[in-house]
Amino acid sequence: MKSTAEHAVAVAPLEEVVLAEDAAEARRRLCVALATFATGVTIVTARTHDGTKLGVTANSFNSVSLSPPLILVSLARTLFSFEEFLRAPAFAVNVLRLEQRELCHRFGRASPEKWSGVRCTEGLHGAPLLEERLAVFECTPYAQYDGGDHVIVLGRVARFAANPNLEPLVYYGGALRSLAERHRVGEDLAFMCGWGG
């Protein structure tokens, strides 16, 4: 069995990087730095006016407001179905479970087969909902904002469901991971939702 020292990974000292407008290397290093913020992984789904199902993997998902109930997702302008997403009358954010890595990869690329074999139901306003997920937030469009190479889409939550006792799929350091530490559901909820004193 290998010792702890043999498993150690060399970590470069914290280095400040000044971003220049066209510095590709600085942008790459920014991407690496941003990946130190652990996030969940979602599949954002919608349906076009002619009924075509849309779906894309996204980890740029945040809660915004409890009153009114608002969430946001950031959609890349390079997304194959970008314009269709922006025009959709509703969308859903499906939070992925640990065992859904394959689904994450499948919806992370443009493919006419991405929905093949994926079980889903129809949401309150028509967006497809993955049958298997950790949580789902069904939304109607609330606002859109310029976000550089992305558009920030705010949605008003119309209906949601969650099973916080399942383990989430986590994105950290450029890789999909599991939680390293078991948690108690709700342990830090009051603090994170602003309910603390």
C-alpha positions in Angstrom: 0.0 0.0 0.0 1.3 3.5 -0.9 2.1 5.9 1.8 0.4 9.3 2.1 3.6 11.0 0.9 3.6 8.9 -2.3 -0.1 10.0 -3.0 0.7 13.7 -2.4 0.2 16.0 -5.4 2.5 19.0 -5.8 0.4 22.2 -5.6 1.8 25.4 -7.0 1.8 28.4 -4.6 -1.1 30.8 -4.9 -0.2 33.1 -7.7 -2.0 36.3 -8.7 -2.8 36.5 -12.4 -3.7 39.8 -14.1 -6.1 39.3 -16.9 -5.5 41.0 -20.2 -8.2 41.2 -22.9 -6.7 38.7 -25.3 -4.4 36.6 -23.0 -5.4 33.0 -23.8 -3.2 31.6 -21.1 -4.6 33.9 -18.4 -8.2 32.9 -19.4 -7.2 29.2 -19.2 -5.8 29.8 -15.7 -8.9 31.7 -14.8 -11.0 28.6 -15.8 -8.8 26.4 -13.6 -9.2 28.8 -10.7 -13.0 29.0 -11.1 -13.0 25.2 -11.0 -11.9 25.4 -7.3 -15.5 26.4 -6.5 -17.4 23.1 -6.1 -20.9 23.0 -7.7 -23.6 20.6 -8.4 -24.4 19.5 -12.0 -27.7 20.1 -13.7 -29.4 19.4 -17.0 -31.5 22.4 -18.2 -34.5 21.2 -20.3 -37.1 23.0 -22.3 -39.4 22.4 -25.3 -39.7 24.5 -28.4 -43.0 25.8 -29.6 -43.1 23.0 -32.1 -42.6 20.4 -29.4 -38.9 19.6 -29.9 -37.1 18.7 -26.6 -34.0 20.7 -25.6 -31.5 19.7 -23.0 -28.0 20.9 -22.0 -25.6 20.1 -19.1 -24.9 23.2 -16.9 -23.2 23.8 -13.6 -23.8 27.6 -13.7 -27.0 27.4 -11.6 -27.8 29.5 -8.5 -30.6 30.4 -6.2 -31.3 34.1 -6.5 -34.4 35.0 -4.4 -37.0 33.2 -2.1 -39.5 36.0 -2.5 -40.3 35.9 -5.4 -38.8 32.4 -5.9 -36.1 33.0 -8.5 -33.2 30.9 -9.8 -30.6 31.5 -12.6 -28.8 29.5 -15.2 -26.1 30.8 -17.5 -26.3 29.6 -21.1 -23.3 29.8 -23.5 -23.9 31.7 -26.6 -22.1 28.9 -28.5 -24.8 26.4 -27.5 -26.3 24.7 -30.5 -29.8 25.3 -29.3 -29.1 28.7 -27.8 -31.8 30.7 -29.5 -34.5 28.0 -29.0 -33.7 28.0 -25.2 -34.1 31.8 -25.0 -37.5 31.6 -26.8 -38.9 28.6 -24.9 -42.0 29.4 -22.8 -40.7 27.4 -19.8 -37.6 25.5 -18.7 -36.6 23.1 -15.9 -33.4 22.7 -14.0 -32.8 19.0 -13.2 -30.2 18.5 -10.5 -28.2 15.3 -11.1 -27.6 12.4 -8.8 -24.1 10.8 -8.3 -24.9 7.9 -10.6 -25.8 10.2 -13.5 -22.3 10.9 -14.9 -23.1 9.3 -18.3 -26.2 11.6 -18.6 -24.1 14.6 -17.7 -21.7 13.8 -20.5 -24.4 12.9 -23.0 -26.2 16.3 -22.6 -22.9 18.1 -22.6 -22.5 17.8 -26.3 -24.8 18.4 -29.4 -26.3 15.2 -30.5 -29.6 14.2 -32.2 -29.5 11.0 -30.0 -29.2 12.7 -26.6 -32.8 12.0 -25.6 -32.7 8.4 -26.8 -33.8 6.1 -23.9 -34.1 9.0 -21.4 -37.3 8.7 -19.4 -39.0 12.0 -18.8 -42.4 13.4 -18.0 -44.0 16.7 -19.1 -43.7 19.6 -16.7 -46.3 22.0 -15.5 -45.6 24.3 -18.5 -44.4 21.7 -21.0 -40.7 21.4 -20.2 -39.5 17.8 -20.1 -38.6 16.6 -16.6 -36.1 13.8 -16.1 -37.8 11.0 -14.1 -34.6 10.3 -12.2 -32.9 13.3 -10.6 -32.0 14.7 -7.2 -34.2 17.7 -7.6 -36.1 19.6 -10.3 -37.1 23.3 -10.5 -39.8 24.1 -13.1 -39.6 27.7 -14.2 -41.1 30.4 -16.4 -38.8 33.0 -17.8 -38.4 36.0 -15.6 -35.5 38.1 -17.1 -32.4 37.7 -19.3 -29.1 39.6 -18.9 -26.0 39.9 -21.0 -23.2 37.9 -19.4 -20.4 38.2 -21.9 -20.0 34.9 -23.7 -23.1 33.6 -21.8 -26.6 34.9 -21.2 -27.9 34.8 -17.6 -31.4 33.5 -17.6 -33.6 34.1 -14.5 -36.5 31.8 -14.0 -39.4 32.1 -11.6 -40.0 28.8 -9.9 -43.5 27.5 -10.5 -43.1 24.0 -9.0 -40.2 21.9 -7.5 -39.4 18.6 -6.1 -36.3 17.3 -4.3 -34.9 14.3 -2.4 -32.0 15.6 -0.3 -31.2 12.2 1.1 -29.7 11.1 -2.2 -26.1 12.0 -3.1 -25.4 14.7 -5.7 -23.1 14.7 -8.6 -20.4 17.3 -7.9 -18.1 19.2 -10.3 -14.8 20.3 -8.8 -11.3 20.8 -10.1 -12.4 20.1 -13.7 -13.8 16.6 -12.8 -17.1 15.0 -11.7 -16.9 13.8 -8.1 -18.9 12.6 -5.1 -19.1 14.3 -1.8 -16.1 13.3 0.3 -17.9 13.7 3.6 -21.3 12.5 4.6 -23.6 15.2 5.7 -26.7 15.8 7.8 -29.5 17.1 5.7 -30.2 20.7 6.7 -27.1 21.1 8.8 -26.1 24.5 7.3 -29.5 25.4 5.7 -30.4 28.2 8.1 -27.1 29.9 7.6 -27.1 29.6 3.8 -30.7 30.8 3.5 -30.2 33.8 5.7 -32.3 32.5 8.5 -29.6 32.8 11.2 -29.5 35.6 13.7 
